[in-house]
Amino acid sequence: MDINILTVFILAIFVGIEIISKVPPTLHTPLMSGSNAISGIAVVGAIIATKVGGQTGTWLGLIAVIFATVNVVGGFMVTDRMLKMFKRK
């Protein structure tokens, strides 16, 4: 069971890097605001993984919670900054 969890975790890292690297910079900020919901779901999944996967699942789930939380917070900060650029002065 532990090797399956580790395999999914490593594959998710590679898929995430490939997806993000293919997005052009002009689309990155609008897509960041839309991806906050997906990252929120990832946080919930990571919390569930901390309870199910034994010792390895707990550590991988903790790492996933930290990364997904950083992604959600960063996404909201970027979206807020983008929206401030379009506000009338």
One Martini backbone bead per residue (centre of mass of N, CA, C, O) as a GRO file, in nm:
protein
   89
    1MET     BB    1   0.057   0.063  -0.020
    2ASP     BB    2   0.296   0.268   0.004
    3ILE     BB    3   0.392   0.257  -0.297
    4ASN     BB    4   0.131   0.370  -0.420
    5ILE     BB    5   0.136   0.647  -0.286
    6LEU     BB    6   0.415   0.732  -0.391
    7THR     BB    7   0.349   0.710  -0.691
    8VAL     BB    8   0.120   0.919  -0.699
    9PHE     BB    9   0.285   1.154  -0.590
   10ILE     BB   10   0.502   1.162  -0.815
   11LEU     BB   11   0.308   1.188  -1.055
   12ALA     BB   12   0.177   1.455  -0.959
   13ILE     BB   13   0.429   1.624  -0.983
   14PHE     BB   14   0.484   1.586  -1.288
   15VAL     BB   15   0.209   1.682  -1.392
   16GLY     BB   16   0.215   1.965  -1.265
   17ILE     BB   17   0.469   2.066  -1.407
   18GLU     BB   18   0.368   2.028  -1.698
   19ILE     BB   19   0.118   2.207  -1.684
   20ILE     BB   20   0.251   2.476  -1.587
   21SER     BB   21   0.476   2.498  -1.818
   22LYS     BB   22   0.245   2.528  -2.061
   23VAL     BB   23   0.170   2.803  -1.954
   24PRO     BB   24   0.127   3.106  -2.036
   25PRO     BB   25   0.186   3.407  -1.882
   26THR     BB   26  -0.093   3.546  -1.970
   27LEU     BB   27  -0.265   3.296  -1.827
   28HIS     BB   28  -0.177   3.246  -1.531
   29THR     BB   29  -0.348   3.442  -1.357
   30PRO     BB   30  -0.639   3.354  -1.434
   31LEU     BB   31  -0.587   3.049  -1.365
   32MET     BB   32  -0.520   3.083  -1.065
   33SER     BB   33  -0.806   3.155  -0.969
   34GLY     BB   34  -0.933   2.880  -1.071
   35SER     BB   35  -0.728   2.683  -0.903
   36ASN     BB   36  -0.820   2.718  -0.605
   37ALA     BB   37  -1.036   2.498  -0.596
   38ILE     BB   38  -0.846   2.262  -0.658
   39SER     BB   39  -0.661   2.310  -0.412
   40GLY     BB   40  -0.881   2.268  -0.203
   41ILE     BB   41  -0.923   1.970  -0.277
   42ALA     BB   42  -0.630   1.885  -0.217
   43VAL     BB   43  -0.644   1.941   0.083
   44VAL     BB   44  -0.862   1.735   0.149
   45GLY     BB   45  -0.712   1.487   0.033
   46ALA     BB   46  -0.463   1.516   0.220
   47ILE     BB   47  -0.612   1.480   0.485
   48ILE     BB   48  -0.713   1.197   0.422
   49ALA     BB   49  -0.425   1.069   0.375
   50THR     BB   50  -0.330   1.097   0.676
   51LYS     BB   51  -0.542   0.862   0.775
   52VAL     BB   52  -0.490   0.608   0.564
   53GLY     BB   53  -0.151   0.561   0.492
   54GLY     BB   54  -0.008   0.579   0.738
   55GLN     BB   55   0.302   0.694   0.779
   56THR     BB   56   0.353   0.778   0.484
   57GLY     BB   57   0.076   0.918   0.439
   58THR     BB   58   0.115   1.132   0.655
   59TRP     BB   59   0.364   1.276   0.530
   60LEU     BB   60   0.251   1.322   0.246
   61GLY     BB   61  -0.001   1.474   0.341
   62LEU     BB   62   0.150   1.707   0.477
   63ILE     BB   63   0.295   1.806   0.226
   64ALA     BB   64   0.036   1.852   0.058
   65VAL     BB   65  -0.091   2.060   0.246
   66ILE     BB   66   0.130   2.271   0.226
   67PHE     BB   67   0.136   2.312  -0.084
   68ALA     BB   68  -0.169   2.374  -0.124
   69THR     BB   69  -0.178   2.618   0.067
   70VAL     BB   70   0.027   2.790  -0.082
   71ASN     BB   71  -0.135   2.795  -0.346
   72VAL     BB   72  -0.390   2.932  -0.241
   73VAL     BB   73  -0.263   3.188  -0.123
   74GLY     BB   74  -0.113   3.276  -0.381
   75GLY     BB   75  -0.364   3.296  -0.561
   76PHE     BB   76  -0.507   3.518  -0.398
   77MET     BB   77  -0.281   3.728  -0.421
   78VAL     BB   78  -0.274   3.747  -0.730
   79THR     BB   79  -0.570   3.817  -0.773
   80ASP     BB   80  -0.573   4.074  -0.605
   81ARG     BB   81  -0.357   4.222  -0.769
   82MET     BB   82  -0.506   4.210  -1.040
   83LEU     BB   83  -0.765   4.365  -0.948
   84LYS     BB   84  -0.614   4.631  -0.869
   85MET     BB   85  -0.530   4.706  -1.165
   86PHE     BB   86  -0.856   4.751  -1.253
   87LYS     BB   87  -0.893   4.981  -1.074
   88ARG     BB   88  -1.013   5.271  -1.001
   89LYS     BB   89  -0.871   5.596  -0.899
   0.00000   0.00000   0.00000
